[in-house]
Amino acid sequence: MSRRVLNDRACGGKSVADAEFDVLVLGAGSGGYACALRAAQLGLKVGLVEKGNLGGTCLHVGCIPTKALLHAAEVADSAREAAQFGVSATFDGIDMPGVNAYKDKVVDRLFKGLTGLIKSRGITVIQGTGTLTGPRTVTVDGTEHTGTHVVLASGSYSRTLPGLEVDGTRVITSDHALRLDRVPASAIVLGGGVIGCEFASVWKSFGADVTIIEALPRLVAAEDEASSKALERAFRKRKINFLTGTPFQSVKTTDTGVAVTVEGGDVIEAELLLVAVGRGPSTDGLGYAEQGVAMERGFVLTDERCRTNVEGVYAVGDIVPGLQLAHRGFQQGIFVAEDIAGLDPRPVDEAGIPRVTYSHPEVASVGLDEARARELHGDAVTTVTYDLGGNGKSQILQTQGFVKLVGLVDGPVLGVHMVGDRVGELIGEAQLIYNWEAHADDVAPLVHAHPTQNEALGEAHLALAGKPLHAHS
């Protein structure tokens, strides 16, 4: 195994060759721990600095606990709607302490597994707040640690808006929402992106009256416009209220909760306000800029190989501009470990990263949306939409939605966009189709098991290849 050793560089008073670690990682979220595990697997000596619990945002206050709540919401909906399946059942309400106990049990089991895995790989965990105090030096609670290579992976935090004060009681973030011991009677969700739509979906299933306020023209605005419209139709059917193209103006607390004023002067009242306007990079006060690392609006700038402008210093995950997704950070972490070890891995293609909103219904996509594809390729772009009404398993599940393909005429598939319950489970094949630059003719002959929702992907590609078996648009 080859290693890049920069012997002529200084490292906190030592030569790089004398550094305490081959790889020193600042932050043990998805990107940090993946980097640490892969580097250790490749025989490198690894230090992992973390002020909180191993696993970071995703495991403790992000992906895992929110998806546990969403599954509880699905169970609640199943109980409430059991009669349509010929099952006699009653829905008596939500026991939030019980839901939280289930959620915490899932998180705890995964946390214990990750802790054991990191220990078994011989990774040195350095507990405490780390600050970059030299090109290859991280100081943790007064103690200096050095690495031949340093990987910045300090993660993100729940953002708010200027003048909008989060009190943790009436005005909350997703972190607070995960700890609620009750179902609010009513809630305003500020932000119609992934986090906002997921919590709106959960609370509606739990019995709350929910209103989403979004400044952009549509919900999940980063998705294909057709997906946004489908989610909006589904939310209307579920009686989830939403205002799009409506900027937030102010909020004040009342005797019963909050009163939110939006642009135009309308006032909306509810028990609480969830601020879900995205996540910011956790880089403030960590010494990055002071050590010469190029920054922009708090984000760390890197090249396609996750390298900063400071030699030997990499950055991964939510602190790097781009999609703030756990699996992006995870893959970047693996990439950096392999790059440090000299394996020359292929850079991560941002467009090839799958995206899922785990609301009811789910929204999933990979690759380019239709608007971006047409910007790049004009009239060479072709699309096809296969309605889940023609898919047997979707009818069994009683879900509506579609698979939309964006491709080039006589060229590869450029994007896959799906709406419907459980379509997040289909994104694996979709991302292979995009990342392997498959043409519709490559996918159409493949056999998809019946009856599965996966068949919808197959039928969509049959249609794109010019041989539709069922109706499509």
Residue, then its C-alpha position, 0 to 999 in steps of 0.5 A: m500500500s502506498r502512502r503520501v508522506l509529506n516529510d518536508r512539512a512542519c506539523g505543530g513543531k514536528s515533521v509530518a512523518d513524526a505526527e501522532f496520527d496518519v489521519l486525524v479526523l475532527g468530527a465523528g458524524s457520518g463523514g468523519y466516522a466513515c473516513a476513520l473506519r476506512a482509513a483504519q481498514l487500510g492500515l492507517k493510524v487514526g485519531l477521531v475527535e468528537k465533543g458529543n456522541l459518535g454518530g453525529t447529527c444523523l444518528h442522534v438528532g437527524c436521519i435515524p430518529t426522524k425516520a423512526l417517527l415517520h414509521a410510527a406515523e405510518v403505523a398510526d395511519s395504518a391503524r386509522e385506515a384499517a377498515q379499507f383493508g377489511v381489518s377491524a381496528t381502532f386508533d386511540g391516539i399517540d402515546m408520545p413517551g412510548v413513541n420516544a422510547y421506541k425511537d431512542k431504542v433504535v438510536d441506542r442500538l445503532f450507537k452501541g454498534l458504531t461505538g463497538l465497531i470503532k473500538s474494534r478497528g483500533i481507532t483512538v477516540i479523543q473526547g472533547t471540543g477540537t479546534l484547528t490550531g495548526p495546519r496539522t494540529v487539532t487542540v482538544d481541551g488544551t492538548e495538542h494532537t497532530g496528524t499527517h493528514v487532517v480531515l475536517a468533518s464538524g457537521s451542521y446545526s439547525r439554522t434560523l432566520p435573522g430576528l427569529e429567536v428560538d426559545g426551545t418551547r414555543v419556537i423550536t428546531s427539529d432538535h427540540a421537535l424530536r424531544l417533544d413529550r406530546v403531540p401539539a394540537s397545532a403547529i406551523v412549520l416554517g420551511g417546506g423543504v425536506i425537514g419541514c415536509e417530514f415533520a409536517s407529515v409526522w404531526k398530521s399523522f399523529g393528529a395535529d393541525v399543520t400549516i407549512i409556510e414556504a418562501l419559495p414557489r413550491l414545496v421541496a423546491a430542489e426536486d423536479e417540479a412534477s414531484s413538487k406538484a404531486l406532493e402538494r396534491a397529496f398534502r392537500k388531500r391529507k389536509i396539510n395546509f401550506l402557503t408557498g411563495t410566502p415569506f416569513q415576517s415575524v412571530k410573537t408568543t401568545d397565551t396559547g402559543v405563537a402568532v406568525t405574521v407573513e408577508g402581506g400581513d396575514v397572521i397564522e396562530a398555532e401551539l408552536l412554530l417549527v423552524a425548518v429553514g435548513r442547516g448551517p455549517s458548524t465551523d464558527g470558532l473552530g480555527y479553520a479560517e485562522q489557519g488559512v482554510a478558504m471559507e465562504r459563508g461559513f462553508v469550507l471550500t474544497d476541490e472535487r477531491c475534498r481537498t482544501n487549499v491547505e495542503g494535507v487538510y481535507a473537508v467532508g460532509d455538511i461543512v462543504p457546499g452541496l447536498q447536506l445528506a448523511h450518505r454524501g458525507f459517508q461516501q466522501g469520508i470513504f473517498v478521502a481515506e482512500d485518497i490519503a492511502g494512495l488508492d486514487p478513488r473516483p470523486v463523488d458525483e453530486a448529481g449521482i447522490p440519491r435524494v429522499t424525502y420520507s414524508h407520506p407520500e415519499v419523494a425520491s430522485v437522482g440525477l438531473d431534473e427536467a428543467r436542468a436537463r433542458e438547460l444543458h441539452g435543450d431539445a435533445v431531452t425526452t421525458v416519460t412519466y409512468d403512473l403508479g396506478g398501473n403498478g399492482k403493488s402500489q394499488i395493494l398499498q393504496t398509494q398514488g404517484f409516479v416514476k418520471l424519467v428524464g433522458l436524452v434521445d438515443g442517450p443515457v438516462l439523466g434523471v429519475h424522479m419518483v413520488g409514492d409511499r416507499v419509493g425511497e426503497l427504489i432509489g438504489e436501482a435508480q442511482l445505478i441507472y444514472n451513475w452507470e449512464a445506462h440507456a433506456d434500452d439497457v434497462a428495459p430488458l431487465v426482469h423486475a419481480h412481480p408484484t413489486q413497486n420496482e416494476a414501475l421503474g422497469e415499465a418506465h424504461l420500457a416506455l422511454a425505450g419506445k415500447p410502453l406496455h401501459a399508459h404513460s405520459 
